[in-house]
Amino acid sequence: MRHHTTFRQLEIFEAIARLGSFTRASEELYLTQPTVSMQMKKLTDMVGVPLLEQAGKKIRLTADGQQLAQASREIFGILDRFTMSVDERRGLKQGKLSLMAITTASYFAPRLLGEFAKLYPGIDVSLRVTNKEHVLASIAEGLDDLYFLGQPPEDIDVVATPIMDNPIIVLAAPDHPLAGKKKIPLERLALEPWLMRERGSGTRIAIERRFAEHGITIHPRLELGSSEAIKQAILAGLGISALSRHALSLNQPGQFAVLDVEGFPILRHWYAVYPAGRQLSVVARAFLDYLLGRSDAAPGTPANRK
């Protein structure tokens, strides 16, 4: 009698592969650990090659395991798209939308998702906010429906749609000597102590590029891991910085001085990104169309792209 792999086994395996733990997979799927272990043994016996290996306390995928994890996600993606097509016939009354955003997008992403959820209350929405490296890793594995980024990745094949303006402005404490000055030259600004995000940050790359265009190199006084930390350091008088205008969305007017600097604001966009070759679910497509139809959508983006 020939045994076949079951969807349940693939679901368990995909959860272990994603979470790196038998315990966390069993918790997520509401199964006992012996059940998870038994199903993995059956799957491994059926496939005929090891799929997982122990590395200290962590579980790692073998090369065959990585291939099966990818195949499992593709299978579940096909099933999700079928479910979504059924949902479409029901008029978007139910379904799932999974979003992931870089930390800076946390200033606007929850609001957009909340507005969409009010339009379609039956849709189960989720949003994870994390650093750029985790977002790029998730795009490569295709774990979420859409991703919010300030700069599309260059080494992953993606579809990137500009959804909103993201101007980079120069901020100082309200009592800073340059507050209120007009057309401050970049050379003068470079003399100030600068507070910067970590290397690899899209905002930092844009700032350094703008100064480099004028033959100027700036040396940060401090490198900080978040826009909030930079804002606190500015108010503490430690220096100046340039951040997305969206970073001021939760602050009172006048809490910071926006400096009038030559070459600023740097005009950028926020992008909704998904892997090329991926067919968007009905719900994700409806959300993207909603973003493009908003009054603050990036100029030049069609209001109803199908």
C-alpha positions in Angstrom: 0.0 0.0 0.0 1.4 3.4 -1.0 1.3 6.3 1.4 0.8 9.8 0.1 1.8 13.2 1.7 -1.2 14.9 3.3 -2.0 18.6 3.3 -1.9 18.4 7.1 1.7 17.1 7.0 2.8 19.9 4.7 1.0 22.5 6.9 2.9 21.2 9.9 6.2 21.1 8.0 5.7 24.6 6.7 5.0 25.9 10.2 8.1 24.2 11.6 10.2 25.6 8.7 8.8 29.2 9.2 9.0 29.2 13.0 12.1 27.1 13.5 10.6 25.1 16.3 8.4 22.0 16.9 7.0 23.6 20.0 5.9 26.9 18.4 4.5 25.0 15.4 2.4 22.8 17.7 1.1 25.9 19.5 0.2 27.7 16.3 -1.7 24.7 14.9 -3.2 23.6 18.3 -1.6 20.2 18.1 0.3 18.2 20.7 4.1 17.9 20.2 4.0 14.1 19.8 1.4 14.5 17.0 3.7 17.0 15.3 6.8 14.7 15.7 4.9 11.7 14.4 3.6 13.5 11.3 7.1 14.8 10.5 8.5 11.3 10.8 5.8 10.0 8.4 6.5 12.9 6.0 10.3 12.2 6.1 9.8 8.5 5.6 7.5 9.2 2.6 10.0 11.7 1.0 13.0 9.5 1.7 15.5 12.2 2.6 16.1 14.3 5.8 14.2 17.6 5.7 15.3 19.0 9.1 18.5 19.0 11.1 19.3 20.0 14.6 21.8 22.9 15.0 22.3 23.3 18.8 18.8 24.3 20.1 17.6 25.4 16.7 16.1 23.4 13.9 17.5 24.1 10.4 16.2 23.0 7.0 18.3 20.8 4.8 18.6 21.7 1.1 15.8 19.3 0.4 13.8 20.7 3.2 14.1 24.2 1.8 12.8 23.0 -1.6 9.8 21.3 0.1 9.1 24.4 2.2 9.0 26.5 -1.0 6.8 24.0 -2.8 4.5 23.9 0.3 4.1 27.7 0.2 3.3 27.5 -3.5 0.6 24.9 -2.9 -0.9 26.9 -0.1 -0.7 30.0 -2.3 -2.7 28.2 -5.0 -5.3 27.1 -2.4 -5.4 30.7 -1.0 -6.0 32.1 -4.5 -8.8 29.6 -5.0 -10.4 30.6 -1.7 -10.0 34.2 -2.6 -11.8 33.7 -5.9 -14.6 32.1 -3.9 -14.5 35.2 -1.6 -14.7 37.4 -4.6 -17.9 35.8 -5.7 -19.1 36.5 -2.2 -18.3 40.2 -2.6 -15.1 40.5 -0.5 -17.2 39.6 2.6 -14.4 37.5 4.0 -10.7 36.6 3.4 -7.2 37.4 4.8 -4.8 40.3 4.2 -1.3 40.0 5.5 1.0 43.0 5.4 4.6 43.7 6.4 6.2 47.1 6.7 9.6 48.6 7.6 9.6 50.4 10.9 9.3 54.0 9.5 6.0 53.0 7.8 4.4 52.4 11.2 3.5 56.1 11.1 0.9 55.6 8.4 0.4 51.8 7.7 -1.9 51.1 10.7 -4.2 54.0 9.7 -4.5 52.8 6.1 -5.1 49.2 7.1 -7.7 50.4 9.7 -9.6 52.5 7.0 -9.6 49.4 4.7 -10.8 47.1 7.5 -13.8 49.5 8.1 -14.8 49.2 4.4 -14.5 45.4 4.6 -15.1 44.3 8.2 -15.3 40.6 7.3 -11.6 40.6 6.2 -9.0 39.3 8.7 -6.1 41.8 8.5 -2.6 41.5 10.0 0.4 43.9 10.0 3.9 43.1 11.1 6.4 46.0 11.5 10.1 45.1 11.5 13.5 46.2 10.1 14.4 46.2 6.5 16.5 43.0 6.6 13.5 41.0 7.9 11.2 42.6 5.3 13.5 41.7 2.5 13.9 38.1 3.8 10.1 37.8 3.9 9.7 39.1 0.3 12.3 36.5 -0.9 10.2 33.8 0.8 6.8 35.3 -0.2 5.4 35.0 3.3 3.0 38.0 3.1 0.6 39.6 0.6 2.1 43.1 0.4 5.1 44.9 1.8 5.6 48.7 2.5 9.0 50.0 1.7 10.7 53.4 1.1 12.9 51.9 -1.6 12.2 48.7 -3.6 14.8 46.0 -3.3 17.4 45.9 -6.1 18.4 42.2 -5.9 14.9 40.6 -5.6 12.5 40.6 -8.6 9.4 42.5 -7.4 6.5 44.6 -8.6 6.8 48.0 -6.8 3.9 50.5 -6.9 4.4 54.0 -5.6 1.5 54.6 -3.2 2.3 57.8 -1.4 4.8 60.7 -1.3 7.6 60.3 1.3 9.5 63.7 1.5 12.7 63.7 3.5 13.0 66.9 5.6 15.7 68.4 7.8 14.7 68.6 11.5 16.3 70.5 14.4 15.2 71.5 17.9 12.9 74.6 17.9 15.6 76.8 19.5 18.4 75.7 17.1 20.4 78.7 15.7 19.4 77.7 12.1 15.7 77.6 12.8 14.0 80.3 10.8 17.0 80.9 8.4 16.2 80.8 4.7 18.0 78.6 2.0 20.7 77.2 4.3 23.5 75.9 2.1 24.4 72.2 2.3 28.0 73.2 3.2 26.8 75.0 6.3 24.5 72.1 7.3 27.4 69.6 7.0 29.1 71.5 9.9 26.3 70.5 12.3 26.5 67.3 14.4 24.4 64.8 12.5 22.2 62.0 13.9 21.7 59.2 11.5 19.9 55.8 11.1 22.1 52.7 10.8 23.9 52.0 7.5 21.7 50.4 4.9 18.7 52.6 5.9 16.9 54.0 2.8 16.6 57.4 4.4 20.3 57.5 5.3 21.3 56.5 1.7 19.1 59.3 0.3 20.7 61.9 2.6 24.3 60.8 1.9 23.6 60.7 -1.8 22.2 64.3 -1.7 25.4 65.6 0.0 27.7 63.5 -2.2 26.1 65.2 -5.3 27.7 68.4 -4.0 31.0 66.8 -3.1 30.3 66.8 0.6 30.7 63.9 3.1 29.0 64.0 6.4 30.2 62.1 9.5 27.4 61.2 11.9 27.8 62.1 15.5 25.5 59.3 16.5 23.9 56.3 14.8 20.5 55.4 16.2 18.2 52.5 15.4 14.8 54.2 15.0 13.2 57.5 13.9 11.8 57.9 17.4 15.3 57.7 19.0 16.5 60.3 16.5 13.7 62.6 17.4 14.4 62.3 21.1 18.1 63.0 20.5 17.2 66.1 18.4 15.1 67.5 21.3 17.9 66.7 23.7 20.1 69.1 21.7 22.5 66.3 20.4 22.3 67.4 16.8 20.1 67.6 13.6 18.8 65.0 11.3 16.7 64.4 8.2 13.6 62.1 8.4 10.5 61.3 6.5 7.8 64.0 7.0 5.5 61.1 8.1 7.7 60.8 11.2 6.1 64.0 12.5 2.5 62.7 12.1 2.2 62.1 15.9 4.0 65.2 17.0 2.5 68.6 17.9 3.1 71.5 15.4 6.1 73.5 16.5 7.7 70.7 18.5 10.5 70.5 15.9 11.9 73.2 13.6 11.8 72.1 9.9 14.9 73.8 8.4 14.8 75.5 5.0 17.8 73.9 3.3 18.9 74.0 -0.4 18.3 70.6 -2.0 15.6 69.6 0.6 13.1 68.1 0.9 14.3 65.0 -0.9 11.3 63.7 -2.8 10.8 60.0 -2.4 7.9 57.6 -2.4 6.4 54.8 -0.3 6.0 51.6 -2.3 3.7 48.7 -2.0 5.8 45.7 -3.1 5.1 42.0 -3.9 7.2 39.3 -5.6 7.2 39.3 -9.4 5.3 36.3 -10.8 3.0 36.2 -7.7 -0.7 36.7 -8.6 -2.2 38.9 -5.9 -5.1 37.6 -4.0 -8.4 39.3 -4.5 -8.2 41.0 -1.1 -4.6 42.2 -1.7 -5.6 43.6 -5.1 -8.6 45.3 -3.6 -6.3 46.9 -0.9 -3.8 48.0 -3.5 -6.6 49.6 -5.6 -7.8 51.3 -2.4 -4.4 52.8 -1.8 -4.1 54.0 -5.3 -7.5 55.6 -5.2 -6.8 57.7 -2.1 -6.5 61.5 -2.2 -2.9 61.4 -0.9 -1.8 58.7 -3.4 1.5 59.3 -5.1 1.0 61.6 -8.2 0.9 59.7 -11.5 -0.3 56.5 -10.0 -3.6 55.4 -11.6 -6.6 55.6 -9.3 -7.9 52.2 -10.4 -5.1 49.9 -11.6 -6.4 46.5 -12.5 
